[in-house]
């Protein structure tokens, strides 16, 4: 079925179903409710995996995620959640109960419900941690790293330097780079051997900006872990920001997932 524009009721005809556009209240209602039981001791890897799994569970309709409001979520976490969701779902948005602005909207009539078990997050980790354990490149910033993420990276690397054969590259906006220059974060990261690339996304980085010798890639982006092989020919390993730093120092990642994910 073809798309039609400019109809009287301003509707989008797609895959045999009529959907109201998302700039109306009805168009933004959830049509699937996903219940999540977050394990104890989660870190930012949880949000990366949850976004990817939520997209698989709701590939064609807006979901409402329930059960994660008690967790502390930063703008970095929500950015990562939504970016990973966009890799596996065609839905234009999602809601997180107790967190996002319109999560109070009632689900649409006829909305269904599913659970996201721990096993689904474990499967996602295995799918997104397929690269080699020897790490030649740590890729941060897909989408662009926010100011808080850049500061956390600097704090984790304080007094340390990356492995000489492991490149660490952060993509970020020019405004975030300017802030990092003013508060000393840029100097601290550069002292640790981190390269900052403004106004570029990993989705558009190819050789030679992507280090040609690099084979093992580590990233804290569910989006880039999903896209890396198609873009660079290398499978990336997904991890938290702390996992990425731990990989950057010895150039090696652990064989097993974090304890909270092991169950």
Buried (B, 14 or more C-beta within 10 A) or exposed (E): EEEEEEEEEEBBEEEEEEBBEBEEEEBBBBBBBBBBEBBEEBBBBBBBBBBBBBBBBBEEBBBBBBBBBEBEBBEBBBBBBBBBBBBBBEBEBBBBBBBBEEBEBEBBEEBEEBEBBBEBBBBBBEBBBBBBBBBBBBBBBBBBBBBEBBBBBBEBBEEEEBBEEBBBBBBBBEEBBBBBEEBEBBEBBEBBBBBBBBEBBBBEBEEEBBBEEBBBBBBBBBBBBBBBBEBBEBBBBBBBBBBBBBBBBEBBBEEEBBEBBEE
